[in-house]
Amino acid sequence: MASTHAMTRRGPSSYKLMRQWYRALIYVTVIALAVVILVPFFWMLSTALQEEGDIFAWPPKWIPDPPIWRNFPDAWNAMPFNLYLGNTVYIVALGIIAELASATLVAYGFARFRFPGSEIVFLILLATMMLPFHVTLIPTYLIWQKFGLVGEFDPLVLRAWTAWGPFYIFLLRQFFLTLPRELDDAAEIDGANWLQTFVHVMLPQIRPALLAVTIFAFRGYWNDFLGPLIYLTDMKKYTMNVGMYFFMGGVNEAPQWNYLMVMSTLIALPVLVLFFVAQRYFIEGITFTGMKD
Amino acid sequence: MPSHLATFIRWLLVPVALTVAAALLYVVARRLLKWNGRQALGLAMVSPWIIGFLVFTAYPLIYSFYLSFTENNLFGRTKWVGLDNYIRLFTVDYEFWPSVRITLLYALLSLPIGVIGALLIAMLLNNKIRGIGVFRTIYFLPAVLPEVAVALLWRWMFNSEVGIINYVLSPFFKLFGIGKPDWFGDADFVLAAFIIMSVWGIFGTNTVVFLAGLQGVPRSLYEAAQIDGAGAFRRFLHITVPQISPVILLQVIMGMIGALQIFTIAMFVRPTSAAGKFMNQLVYERGFAQLDMGEASAIAWVLFVIILALTLLVFRSTPFWVHYETDVRR
């Protein structure tokens, strides 16, 4: 990095040279790190397409020769993953719908309405972001047990109606706050009630935030492991992640790495596709709140 | 399928019940508390969260604290045992201290790498070079990969016999005349392996947040400093760091809380138990494998207290290093 003193003493031509070197250095670093990131992805795919015998070759084989495409259907059919995918999609869909509906309404309430104590309630909401999930885990389990719903999908999807994710509420509230008050006032003067204002005036305005929450919620439900692990006891109700956990085998079993990499690739695929399609909203959502889930 | 349908029907009934509860609250607020219409409406709108908080956060929090003083095996009755669970954990439990140790070490060692690394990467990506959009996408990929896939991928890369990490490092091993380490099987290497894995996390969300923070720093500050003859390093130290210090604070706190709660990755990586289990793993095992809900609650509460203490410590330190925009304007 060039210091300003050196620059002025050596004159403009050496300054230019310095800048060029600096730019070259940045390029090399950016590309080198990109390679470091991409190598594991490549390795995952490469292993997924290798024969069992080739996996344990030393030095490791980088390019599968020939690529064993059969690994994909074989791994998928080694366990009832069709069923698990169906269960996962079911949970993800119910969870996202409930989460979106409730979080939007609650966020609107926090953004536009004041009642005695509303600031304190919002502070508590923010504080719950720091609460470790495991502290409430066991009593929550006991609650569902009392309702007789352990083993059902209910513990994983019903709670979403209570605007479970404080992060989503925060993100949506921040978006609502950027909207001018005149919007509400104009709608009210036109004789719209709060629900009409909310649905027809506010919601269309915060579409980017709704998309961001949808993406985050999708990722959250798709990636959830602990919830399904403790609540789903029947093998027929497993999700993809729980299925993977048992697909991995027992503690002393040697895992079948090519099949596991196939399944890792397939589990990553929906989230990767979603990211490429909606990258803008993903990143906007994160930068808007300066937080992550 | 019938259980899918039953869940679906209950799933439809919950919002109905919540709406009824909200309406009741509205009436109570208006009639009994004499609030005006807007106030009562506000309460009604946020009531789903308040109800969820009371049922699924406040009550479980208090209840787990109570449980930590009891013996409860999930099916039998709950028996009050006072401080027994805690005493047993602190004195005779051979798994507890190793668990605290590895959890704390992992969080404290991975945190600075994560925060400083993400900041450096963000500064790198803040340069205007050709194709930067593509690179930003690539740099975000690790954050998109599901934890389960991350864990399995790294476990495979760390494979002692044929993993690519040992392959890449094999010249070093030869140079020093040591064998290939069994990263997750040898207790001495587990922590190192987890820290290396955590470097993967500096790409992604943290970087995006820092990038947004960097782009919010006014150009004029850098220009003024340059005129005053401040070099690149001093500009970084005296302009960049103070300007984005609130973002750093946020990253430190969220990163710390996240690292202390590591669970899914550890479950899929399956490091040798000789290195110690992460605290959340221990909570899960004691609670759901050994059905010892009292002791599991006690461990969860120790973790909660650790998180609270460290968070408070970080907040206490903020007057010394976090710089808010309002201070300048005053």
Interface residues (C-beta under 8 A of the other chain):
Chain A: M1 A2 S3 T4 H5 R23 I26 Y27 T29 V30 I31 L33 A34 I37 L38 V39 P40 F41 W43 M44 T47 I55 F56 A57 W58 P59 P60 Y90 L94 A98 A101 S102 L105 V106 Y108 G109 F110 R112 F113 R114 F115 P116 S118 V121 I124 L125 T128 M130 L131 P132 F133 H134 V135 T136 L137 I138 P139 T140 Y141 L142 I143 Q145 E152 F153 D154 V157 L158 R159 W161 T162 A163 W164 I169 W194 R219 W222 N223 F225 L226 L229 I230 K237 N241 M244 Y245 M248 V251 W257 L260 M261 M263 S264 T265 I267 A268 V271 L272 F275 F276 Q279 F282 I283 I286 T287 G290 M291 K292
Chain B: S3 H4 A6 T7 F8 R10 W11 V14 P15 L18 A29 L33 W35 R38 Q39 A40 L41 G42 L43 A44 M45 V46 P48 W49 I50 I51 G52 F53 V55 F56 T57 Y59 P60 L61 Y63 S64 L67 L74 I121 L124 L125 N127 I129 I132 F135 T137 I138 Y139 F140 L141 P142 V144 L145 P146 E147 V148 A149 L152 L153 W154 W156 M157 N159 E161 V162 G163 I164 Y167 W200 F203 T205 N206 V208 V209 L211 A212 G213 Q226 G229 A230 G231 A232 F233 V247 L250 I253 M254 I257 L260 Q261 F263 T264 M267 F268 R270 N280 V283 Y284 G287 F288 M293 A296 S297 A300 W301 L303 F304 I307 T311
